Amino acid sequence: MSGIYIHIPFCKQACHYCDFHFSTSLKKRDELVKALAKELEMRKSEFQNTTVETIYFGGGTPSLLSVKELEFLIQQLYAHYNVSEAPEITLEANPDDLIEAQRSPQAHANDHSSKSVFQAYRRIGINRLSIGIQSFFEEDLKLMNRAHNTKDAKTCLEEATRYFDNISIDLIYGIPGSSNAQWLENVNLALSYKIPHISSYALTVEPKTALKTFIDKGIISNVDDASAEAQFQILVNTLKAHGFIHYELSNFGREGFFSRNNSAYWQGKSYLGIGPSAHSFNGNERSWNIRNNSKYIAAIEAGKFPKETEVLSITDKYNEYVMTGLRTIWGVYMPHVVSRYGEDYKSYLLEQADTYIQQQLLYIENERLLVTKKGQFLSDGIAASLFRLN
């Protein structure tokens, strides 16, 4: 099983916390779409004997593209790759884009069979939406500089759930000034729309972002780790009580609605990243495209690959497996460690993990090293302490 990720590097405006690659200028939109299609063709040999099970449009803001542009890219995928009969095709979307497209006949003007943009998405093969709600509260959205408002968020979900069963939404916790009661209301509002999947992340302060600048200047209060952890526990307990499975540190899904794309990534499956800044992984190498739209387009037009490649050592692969494994319900499987990396890696892992097992932050069950509920919020830090350095 393999997946293809397509990075759409455009946004209406810059969210204060975001450090992903994007541009708020759409001047090179046409050239970029053509370059994406050409890169798909240029790299088809990398997946020559592989079945593509998942296709993921990420960004940036993929919902800024028209139905026609998305359809064109999906057609290119089917033309050059062996796509399975029932692939998961996900579109990341912002509420304001979906509302505007729903109201605008131009959004699906060439699709007379569809009365709504959601029907148009379904017609071209998109069967999963990942909607960036982040919060249902106006003050949170303004602090983060989101392009949508509370009304957009609610209207969008009311419309989307009429046409799609497979919907995920993003929520952010640990926002300065957001109380536990307000966070619980956020979670309960999400549940009221019968959404089957929720991805939720702690607000993090990345270097060179507007959020970092505002905090440094005292304009916005800093993120409080204790508050974030409390809200994380509220999230976990509430979603579990409503039948969600906490299958990855930041992801919760009802049975049958786990993200197939992300699950493959966490389990070390190969994937191809198309577009500026997109990453690829083939099991032995990791590569990444240049983080510059103009240079990316120029390179692709010249028939060159605008990417750098890193060959992963056995230790690199082990460290990545430990990091991703401890974030999931599948954990770190000891027989897998032995078969892939060697008996000495298993011995090292158990030796390093012993302290955390004694502290009831880790435990072993059915030959899998797993994080306890107490250790979940700390899992990334715990994983890093289990890494080998050589």
Buried (B, 14 or more C-beta within 10 A) or exposed (E): BBBBBBBBBBBBEBBBBBBBBBBEEEEBBEBBBBBBBBBBEBBBEBBEEBEBBBBBBBBBBBBBBBBBBBBBBBEBBEEBBEBBEEBBBBBBBBBBBBBBBBEEEEBBEEBEEBEBBBBBBBBBBBBBBBBBBBBBBEEBBEBBBBBBBBEBBBBBBEBBBEBBEBBBBBBBBBBBEBEEEBBBBBBEBBBEBEBBBBBBBBBBBEEEBBBBEBBEEEEBEEBEEEBBBBBBBBBBBBBEEBEBBBBBBBBBBBEEBBBBBBBBBBBBBBBBBBBBBBBBBBEEEBBBBBBBBBEBBBBBEEEEBBBEEEEBEEBBBBBBBBBBBBBBBBBBBBEBBBEBBEEEBBEBBBEBBEEBBEEEBBBBEEEBBBBBEEBBBBBEEBBEEBBBEE
